[in-house]
Amino acid sequence: MKLQKLINLSKFGYVSEKITESNFPVQKEDKKKVSFDLFPFVFFSLCMIALYKVNFNLFSFCVLLLSWFGVIFVFLRDNRKEYQLFHFEKIISSEDVIKEMNKIRFRPATLREMLRWAIKNWDRKSWVIALGQTWFDHGDCHRYVAVLNCYGNRRLSPYGLNISWSVLSNFLAVKK
């Protein structure tokens, strides 16, 4: 989904002009993962074999009909992502947050993952940070990450990556 569409669905009161497709391009983690679900495929195959053994003419008709209409049976399922908010009762660096996430097989969320999560899950009060995607500003030579926050209204802003995060910060992570 396009970044602007995700931003519009999130209904922010303020979005920084620095949050753009060019500054935060699509990452490989943002693409939908699809996997092959073996059970329905095996079940369908066994039914077709049984049909072949019981009535060859009916089996031939089904195969011909399916191929004639160009119907291909592929059983796919969307891998739902498992999200978790990390909160630390102390001032902490981005590097230390990522180390803690890695210990329990999580990785930092990207901007788009954070926006998808925020549409249904964000309480619109707490700070949520996506450390999984950075933007390098050539003007001031700093690296930035996207942050959801509230200062009177819902905001989406970039914040410096190399800062110490306050005890108010929450970090969104995705199961590896």
TAVENFEN-V416289 format. One record per helix or strand of 3 or more residues. SS is the DSSP state (H for helix, E for strand). FROM is the first residue (numbers start at 1). LEN is the number of residues. Records with the same first field share a line. If there is no record, write none. Layout:
SS=FROM-LEN, FROM-LEN
This chain:
H=3-8, 28-3, 38-17, 56-13, 94-10, 111-11
E=34-3, 76-3, 83-5, 106-3, 127-11, 142-9, 154-7, 169-7
